[in-house]
Amino acid sequence: MTQRKGFLSLGAFLYPSGHHIAAWRHPEAKADAGIDFRHYIELAQAAEAAKFDLIFLADGVGTRGDNVDFLSRTAHSYQAQFEPITLLSALAAVTQRIGLVATASTSFNEPYHIARKFASLDHISGGRAGWNLVTSSSAHEARNFNREEHFAHADRYERASEFADVVAGLWNSWEDDAFERDKAGGRFYDPDKRHVLHHRGKHFSVQGPLNVSRPPQGHPVVVQAGSSEAGRELAARTAEAVFTAQQTLEDAVAFYADIKGRLARYGRDADDLKILPGVFPVVGRSESEAKEKFEQLQSLIDPVVGLALVSGLTGGFDLSGHPLDGPIPPLPETNASKSRQQLMIDLARRENLTIRQLYQRVAGARGHWQLVGTPGQIADQLEERFVHHGADGYNIMAPTLPGGLTDFIALVLPELRRRGLFRSEYEGRTLREHLGLKRPAHPAPAARKAIAGAREATPLSVPAAG
């Protein structure tokens, strides 16, 4: 294949028992994994030993599936799990190098809270924090926050854009060397290096400054997961990594080019943002072993859960009145995740799938890229998408945990390293260094320098003698 310089990036996307919808029912899975801290310690330390760039935690501010009224008690295990920033703060104490990325919604938080929590996590971890900025997509979350319906799609992205600006401004409340802590002189900080935000916008009024010093990374890494038009534009302006889902090489290359092509108008370079699609790998030492592993998981899918999954992914519409072995009916545009709805509809049409076949098709990866095969076969496909500029790396969505992650580490990583595609040792200590991202400079020193230069270039006028 064509060579591409540099290593691909890898995240370990940790769902409690694994990403397959029936993972919790697997004989080797921990059904209570979502509230087992020791389980997460073992996963985080295994990913760090394997030199992954980061671990990634999704989140929702409500129980999953409540937007589908017919979901029964057989629902999957994602109903009960830790709040992610709390969990990552604890994991920071038992890891040293791996990045720590948590999801937090701009729809149901305030910018000051998010800025403070992620700045704190960055300090606690020594510069390893990342914020996955999402807008939330379901009405059941809204009903936990004094709303009967969610914000309209356009409104929540408008809110998210302003939210991101406020958070970035708060992270710049203090210059890097603002805190002198001079005991003898009695001077705790330099007041000239304290910057009050005074933000007044359509959605937020935030005075500032933040009551946490500037994060070690300058700003924690900002990740974004939306792939709609509004999501792409927000990512191009604010994000440093994008978690996305494309089914084909052609779609992946097109998405990559589209996002990277938007950066210049915001004064950004192509390397300022990394594209990290989700990948669901089922790996076996032989094709037959891989297929057997996958079919074992597929056999555990409860039809009610499968139907609820497809209903949620296609926009939250109740499909229970339609035959499982019939096609996806025409659906109105959703106010939930527009890009995921379109991906599901396109997949069903392209492969001529019934509702049952569609839930079987996406039960593992929920619309992300699904690979079932040997280490060499999986490495081939990861390499192909990487070298053709369809991805800068991948967020690995293990089918079961810990087994699926262990399989990927033991079987696929050696093959990627043999091909020169993945590191053997960390070269940096921060998440930015792992991903090859620049540390944002505080704007104040450059502004002072520019003012001083302008003064030097303009001599003082001397009044004429009278």
Phi, psi and omega per residue, in radians:
M1 nan 2.805 3.065
T2 -1.068 2.405 -3.125
Q3 -1.412 2.570 3.043
R4 -2.334 2.300 -3.069
K5 -1.216 2.582 3.046
G6 1.552 2.888 3.110
F7 -1.530 2.662 2.934
L8 -1.369 2.701 3.133
S9 -1.663 2.592 3.132
L10 -2.325 2.233 2.966
G11 -1.904 2.597 3.015
A12 -1.831 1.830 -3.113
F13 -1.475 1.925 -3.007
L14 -1.742 1.896 2.894
Y15 -1.726 2.724 -2.960
P16 -0.861 -1.160 -3.113
S17 -1.730 -0.063 -3.071
G18 2.263 2.935 -3.000
H19 -1.471 -0.372 3.101
H20 -1.132 2.440 -3.046
I21 -1.040 -0.438 3.140
A22 -1.858 0.273 -3.056
A23 -0.991 -0.648 -3.076
W24 -1.131 -0.340 -3.137
R25 -1.550 -0.106 -3.125
H26 -1.142 2.464 -3.089
P27 -0.988 -0.508 -3.086
E28 -1.702 0.028 -3.089
A29 -1.520 2.725 3.028
K30 -1.668 1.955 -3.095
A31 -1.155 -0.451 3.138
D32 -1.776 0.437 -3.036
A33 -1.011 -0.575 -3.067
G34 -1.092 -0.358 3.126
I35 -2.156 0.465 3.124
D36 -1.945 1.726 -3.079
F37 -1.097 -0.657 3.126
R38 -1.043 -0.653 3.081
H39 -1.006 -0.805 -3.129
Y40 -1.224 -0.613 3.061
I41 -1.019 -0.830 -3.111
E42 -1.094 -0.716 3.126
L43 -1.155 -0.812 -3.115
A44 -1.104 -0.735 -3.137
Q45 -1.225 -0.584 3.076
A46 -1.167 -0.749 3.119
A47 -1.138 -0.662 3.116
E48 -1.193 -0.730 3.101
A49 -1.069 -0.532 3.117
A50 -1.469 -0.044 3.074
K51 1.265 0.510 2.998
F52 -1.049 2.617 3.083
D53 -1.160 -0.696 -2.973
L54 -2.791 2.814 2.842
I55 -1.906 2.583 -2.977
F56 -2.277 2.273 3.132
L57 -2.103 2.195 3.032
A58 -1.425 2.968 3.096
D59 -2.849 2.709 2.985
G60 -2.537 2.608 -3.076
V61 -1.753 0.950 3.098
G62 3.122 2.948 3.094
T63 -1.302 2.418 -3.072
R64 -1.204 2.454 3.030
G65 1.601 -0.069 -3.108
D66 -1.204 -0.234 3.087
N67 -1.361 -0.108 3.107
V68 -1.993 1.906 -2.929
D69 -1.126 -0.453 -3.023
F70 -1.603 0.084 -3.123
L71 -1.113 2.252 -3.058
S72 -1.712 -3.091 -3.133
R73 -1.179 -0.114 3.102
T74 -1.416 0.155 -3.046
A75 -1.001 2.838 -3.082
H76 -1.234 3.113 -2.910
S77 -1.491 0.069 -3.029
Y78 -1.494 0.338 -3.136
Q79 -1.457 -0.305 -3.017
A80 -2.513 1.838 -3.135
Q81 -2.715 2.867 -3.080
F82 -1.114 2.649 2.928
E83 -1.215 2.294 -2.878
P84 -1.243 -0.626 -3.122
I85 -1.196 -0.677 3.057
T86 -1.048 -0.809 -3.122
L87 -1.101 -0.797 -3.108
L88 -1.175 -0.566 3.079
S89 -1.090 -0.677 3.085
A90 -1.225 -0.705 -3.138
L91 -1.195 -0.436 3.092
A92 -1.041 -0.527 -3.099
A93 -1.349 -0.287 -3.090
V94 -2.031 0.218 3.038
T95 -2.324 2.909 -3.075
Q96 -2.160 -0.611 -2.944
R97 -2.200 -0.490 -2.995
I98 -1.230 2.475 3.095
G99 -1.208 2.708 -3.027
L100 -2.273 1.779 -3.044
V101 -1.958 2.202 -3.138
A102 -2.141 2.571 3.085
T103 -1.529 2.376 3.026
A104 -2.578 2.340 -3.008
S105 -1.472 2.423 3.004
T106 -1.430 -0.200 -3.124
S107 -1.397 -0.572 -2.998
F108 -2.268 0.642 3.004
N109 -2.457 3.023 2.997
E110 -1.957 2.557 -3.094
P111 -0.988 -0.684 -3.110
Y112 -1.069 -0.742 3.117
H113 -1.047 -0.845 -3.081
I114 -1.140 -0.773 3.122
A115 -1.035 -0.742 -3.100
R116 -1.207 -0.768 -3.093
K117 -1.140 -0.776 -3.099
F118 -1.323 -0.536 3.004
A119 -1.103 -0.721 3.109
S120 -1.106 -0.785 3.113
L121 -1.076 -0.642 3.119
D122 -1.134 -0.710 3.080
H123 -1.171 -0.822 -3.112
I124 -1.016 -0.674 -3.050
S125 -1.611 -0.063 -3.112
G126 1.283 0.599 3.054
G127 1.628 0.688 -3.088
R128 -2.136 0.202 -3.011
A129 -1.515 2.585 3.011
G130 -2.497 2.495 3.136
W131 -1.921 2.065 3.004
N132 -1.526 1.793 -3.079
L133 -1.386 2.077 3.068
V134 -2.259 2.819 3.130
T135 -1.789 -0.018 -2.966
S136 1.101 2.712 -3.017
S137 -2.375 -0.065 -3.002
S138 -2.119 2.568 -3.116
A139 -1.168 -0.510 -3.103
H140 -1.162 -0.481 3.035
E141 -1.214 -0.745 3.135
A142 -0.992 -0.651 -3.090
R143 -1.240 -0.146 3.001
N144 -1.551 -0.072 -3.068
F145 -2.341 0.860 2.972
N146 1.145 0.430 3.127
R147 -2.285 2.419 3.061
E148 -1.407 -0.549 3.123
E149 -2.272 2.708 3.107
H150 -1.267 2.779 2.981
F151 -0.985 2.580 3.030
A152 -1.068 2.615 -3.050
H153 -0.899 -0.866 -3.115
A154 -1.119 -0.674 -3.114
D155 -1.171 -0.704 -3.107
R156 -1.234 -0.507 3.062
Y157 -1.325 -0.586 3.039
E158 -1.100 -0.775 3.091
R159 -1.077 -0.748 -3.122
A160 -1.093 -0.666 -3.136
S161 -1.108 -0.805 3.101
E162 -1.182 -0.673 3.111
F163 -0.986 -0.828 -3.127
A164 -1.074 -0.682 3.122
D165 -1.136 -0.722 -3.137
V166 -1.144 -0.757 3.124
V167 -1.057 -0.807 3.126
A168 -1.065 -0.708 3.104
G169 -1.109 -0.684 3.120
L170 -1.184 -0.626 3.077
W171 -1.123 -0.325 3.079
N172 -1.732 0.340 3.137
S173 -1.069 -0.542 -3.094
W174 -2.259 2.457 3.014
E175 -1.271 2.851 -3.029
D176 -1.020 -0.603 -3.089
D177 -1.921 0.494 -3.077
A178 -1.171 -0.587 -3.016
F179 -1.631 1.803 -3.121
E180 -1.422 -0.646 -3.134
R181 0.884 0.869 -3.108
D182 -1.488 1.733 -3.103
K183 -1.133 -0.772 -3.085
A184 -1.145 -0.736 -3.101
G185 -1.514 -0.129 3.113
G186 1.198 0.509 -3.096
R187 -2.083 1.931 -3.077
F188 -1.394 -0.719 3.109
Y189 -2.537 2.833 3.101
D190 -1.533 1.966 -3.079
P191 -1.084 -0.418 3.104
D192 -1.248 -0.235 -3.116
K193 -1.897 0.327 3.037
R194 -1.867 2.254 -3.043
H195 -2.221 2.033 -3.132
V196 -1.531 2.281 -2.984
L197 -1.245 -0.842 -3.094
H198 0.919 0.895 3.136
H199 -1.473 2.305 3.034
R200 -2.339 1.912 -3.089
G201 -2.326 -2.984 -3.118
K202 -1.169 -0.695 -3.024
H203 -1.843 -0.418 -3.005
F204 -2.403 2.529 2.992
S205 -2.220 1.902 -3.011
V206 -2.340 2.067 -3.126
Q207 -1.365 -0.923 -2.996
G208 1.384 -3.082 0.004
P209 -1.397 3.010 3.064
L210 -1.227 2.492 -3.139
N211 -1.636 0.616 3.001
V212 -2.375 2.416 3.127
S213 -1.139 2.899 -3.062
R214 -1.023 2.355 -3.093
P215 -1.071 2.644 3.119
P216 -0.937 -0.600 3.125
Q217 -1.497 0.123 -2.987
G218 1.434 -1.179 2.934
H219 -2.260 2.392 2.912
P220 -0.939 2.627 -3.141
V221 -1.110 2.335 3.140
V222 -1.770 2.119 3.124
V223 -1.910 2.600 3.138
Q224 -2.431 2.525 -2.990
A225 -2.100 -0.007 -3.120
G226 -1.454 2.470 3.138
S227 -2.118 0.136 3.015
S228 -1.231 3.065 3.112
E229 -1.035 -0.795 3.127
A230 -1.126 -0.684 3.128
G231 -1.150 -0.697 3.129
R232 -1.125 -0.711 -3.110
E233 -1.214 -0.693 3.081
L234 -1.088 -0.743 3.123
A235 -1.084 -0.767 -3.115
A236 -1.083 -0.567 -3.112
R237 -1.500 -0.616 -2.937
T238 -2.138 -0.431 -2.949
A239 -1.515 2.747 3.057
E240 -2.063 -0.158 2.995
A241 -2.639 2.525 3.139
V242 -2.167 2.159 3.050
F243 -1.667 2.105 -2.963
T244 -2.478 3.058 -3.107
A245 -2.418 2.063 2.981
Q246 -2.346 2.473 -3.064
Q247 -1.544 -0.510 -3.040
T248 -2.118 2.771 3.073
L249 -1.053 -0.740 -3.133
E250 -1.038 -0.799 3.131
D251 -1.155 -0.658 -3.132
A252 -1.144 -0.773 3.130
V253 -1.122 -0.708 3.134
A254 -1.137 -0.763 3.126
F255 -1.102 -0.796 -3.139
Y256 -0.999 -0.855 -3.120
A257 -1.133 -0.664 -3.124
D258 -1.126 -0.859 -3.122
I259 -1.137 -0.843 -3.120
K260 -1.110 -0.585 -3.128
G261 -1.216 -0.313 -3.141
R262 -1.490 -0.251 -2.966
L263 -1.191 -0.634 -3.018
A264 -1.033 -0.628 -3.095
R265 -1.240 -0.165 3.025
Y266 -1.870 0.270 3.112
G267 1.237 0.490 -3.071
R268 -2.008 2.687 3.094
D269 -1.684 2.823 -3.124
A270 -1.034 -0.577 -3.118
D271 -1.383 -0.025 3.133
D272 -1.408 -0.098 -3.124
L273 -2.483 2.315 -3.136
K274 -1.872 2.365 3.092
I275 -1.715 2.065 -3.035
L276 -2.223 1.454 3.130
P277 -1.138 2.681 3.016
G278 -1.342 2.443 3.112
V279 -2.333 2.247 3.127
F280 -1.869 1.718 -3.067
P281 -1.775 2.195 2.981
V282 -1.912 1.896 -3.001
V283 -1.952 2.395 3.056
G284 -2.338 2.812 3.111
R285 -1.226 -0.286 3.023
S286 -2.424 2.858 3.102
E287 -1.053 -0.714 -3.103
S288 -1.137 -0.646 3.106
E289 -1.160 -0.743 3.125
A290 -1.083 -0.795 -3.139
K291 -1.134 -0.639 3.116
E292 -1.128 -0.723 3.092
K293 -1.062 -0.766 -3.111
F294 -1.165 -0.777 -3.110
E295 -1.156 -0.539 3.067
Q296 -1.080 -0.764 3.102
L297 -1.159 -0.738 -3.132
Q298 -1.056 -0.599 -3.118
S299 -1.189 -0.267 -3.095
L300 -1.611 -0.031 -3.099
I301 -1.272 2.155 2.998
D302 -1.381 2.278 -3.115
P303 -0.975 -0.608 3.120
V304 -1.104 -0.736 3.132
V305 -1.201 -0.718 3.109
G306 -1.052 -0.764 3.126
L307 -1.134 -0.733 3.104
A308 -1.103 -0.663 3.116
L309 -1.059 -0.878 -3.136
V310 -1.118 -0.685 3.110
S311 -1.042 -0.758 3.135
G312 -1.168 -0.750 -3.085
L313 -1.259 -0.412 3.123
T314 -1.642 0.247 3.005
G315 2.113 0.035 3.123
G316 1.505 0.285 3.137
F317 -1.587 2.426 -3.107
D318 -1.241 1.963 3.129
L319 -1.747 0.159 -3.035
S320 -1.152 -0.360 3.128
G321 -1.483 0.031 -3.128
H322 -1.892 2.547 -3.109
P323 -1.123 2.364 3.135
L324 -1.031 -0.565 -3.094
D325 -1.714 0.375 3.020
G326 -1.924 3.056 -3.091
P327 -1.336 2.871 2.983
I328 -1.114 2.203 -3.140
P329 -1.267 2.865 3.012
P330 -1.022 2.350 -3.079
L331 -2.172 2.518 3.043
P332 -1.252 2.834 3.085
E333 -1.134 2.376 -3.079
T334 -1.520 2.756 2.945
N335 -1.686 0.031 3.087
A336 -1.539 -2.300 -3.108
S337 -1.444 1.834 -3.085
K338 -1.205 -0.696 -3.106
S339 -1.180 -0.650 -3.128
R340 -1.261 -0.658 3.073
Q341 -1.029 -0.809 -3.115
Q342 -1.151 -0.659 3.108
L343 -1.068 -0.753 3.132
M344 -1.114 -0.784 -3.126
I345 -1.142 -0.737 3.123
D346 -1.101 -0.718 3.138
L347 -1.112 -0.816 -3.117
A348 -1.088 -0.705 3.136
R349 -1.251 -0.745 -3.097
R350 -1.096 -0.679 -3.083
E351 -1.817 0.097 3.095
N352 0.952 0.933 -3.035
L353 -1.659 2.469 2.946
T354 -1.361 3.021 3.084
I355 -1.030 -0.778 3.136
R356 -1.088 -0.798 -3.134
Q357 -1.129 -0.590 3.125
L358 -1.195 -0.768 3.132
Y359 -1.184 -0.561 3.046
Q360 -1.174 -0.590 -3.113
R361 -1.243 -0.579 -3.026
V362 -1.960 0.107 -3.093
A363 -1.094 -0.439 3.118
G364 -1.481 -0.915 -2.920
A365 -1.925 -0.041 3.113
R366 0.937 0.662 3.108
G367 1.777 -0.167 3.069
H368 -1.396 3.037 -3.054
W369 -1.250 2.169 -3.084
Q370 -1.922 2.202 -3.130
L371 -2.194 2.253 3.106
V372 -2.242 2.020 -3.111
G373 3.026 -2.903 3.140
T374 -1.403 2.909 3.078
P375 -0.957 -0.742 -3.139
G376 -1.151 -0.709 3.136
Q377 -1.152 -0.739 3.127
I378 -1.181 -0.749 3.109
A379 -1.087 -0.668 3.095
D380 -0.981 -0.810 -3.064
Q381 -1.285 -0.636 3.060
L382 -1.127 -0.729 3.131
E383 -1.133 -0.753 -3.112
E384 -1.029 -0.809 -3.112
R385 -1.205 -0.590 3.124
F386 -1.187 -0.882 -3.048
V387 -1.262 -0.400 3.092
H388 -1.599 0.232 3.083
H389 1.026 0.882 2.961
G390 -1.883 -0.100 -3.123
A391 -2.904 2.629 2.974
D392 -1.746 -0.107 -3.116
G393 2.915 -2.901 -3.009
Y394 -2.543 2.615 2.974
N395 -1.750 1.910 -3.005
I396 -1.429 2.117 -3.067
M397 -1.870 1.492 -3.064
A398 -1.060 2.338 -3.116
P399 -1.079 -0.708 3.053
T400 -2.321 2.712 3.097
L401 -2.274 2.347 0.156
P402 -1.521 -0.182 -2.940
G403 -1.007 -0.750 -3.108
G404 -1.154 -0.643 3.089
L405 -1.229 -0.725 3.105
T406 -1.046 -0.739 3.109
D407 -1.072 -0.780 -3.127
F408 -1.105 -0.749 -3.136
I409 -1.129 -0.775 -3.045
A410 -1.336 -0.552 -2.981
L411 -1.906 -0.723 -3.048
V412 -1.554 -0.722 -3.103
L413 -1.015 -0.741 3.086
P414 -1.020 -0.625 3.119
E415 -1.214 -0.696 3.079
L416 -1.139 -0.682 3.118
R417 -1.191 -0.671 3.105
R418 -1.035 -0.553 -3.141
R419 -1.550 0.027 -3.140
G420 1.291 0.450 -3.050
L421 -1.766 -0.203 -3.093
F422 -2.535 2.557 -3.067
R423 -1.140 2.744 2.985
S424 -1.813 -0.381 3.108
E425 -2.492 2.671 3.013
Y426 -1.218 2.488 3.060
E427 -1.815 -0.369 3.122
G428 -2.189 -3.087 -3.128
R429 -2.037 -0.360 -3.101
T430 -1.781 2.850 3.088
L431 -1.101 -0.681 3.084
R432 -1.029 -0.746 -3.140
E433 -1.143 -0.705 3.101
H434 -1.040 -0.745 -3.047
L435 -1.518 -0.095 -3.115
G436 1.257 0.597 -3.127
L437 -1.798 2.496 3.123
K438 -1.220 2.584 3.012
R439 -1.450 2.169 -3.130
P440 -1.179 2.218 3.106
A441 -1.355 2.561 3.029
H442 -1.183 2.366 -3.062
P443 -1.253 -0.338 -2.999
A444 -1.153 -0.821 -3.137
P445 -1.005 -0.733 3.128
A446 -1.136 -0.657 3.118
A447 -1.143 -0.730 3.106
R448 -1.115 -0.708 3.138
K449 -1.116 -0.717 3.138
A450 -1.131 -0.707 3.126
I451 -1.141 -0.750 3.130
A452 -1.120 -0.692 3.119
G453 -1.124 -0.675 3.128
A454 -1.150 -0.656 3.128
R455 -1.169 -0.700 3.133
E456 -1.160 -0.565 -3.108
A457 -1.374 -0.229 -3.103
T458 -2.029 1.732 -3.109
P459 -1.146 2.585 3.099
L460 -1.172 2.378 3.067
S461 -1.344 2.442 3.137
V462 -1.881 2.132 -3.123
P463 -1.092 2.485 3.138
A464 -1.179 2.622 3.126
A465 -1.164 2.412 -3.135
G466 -1.466 nan nan
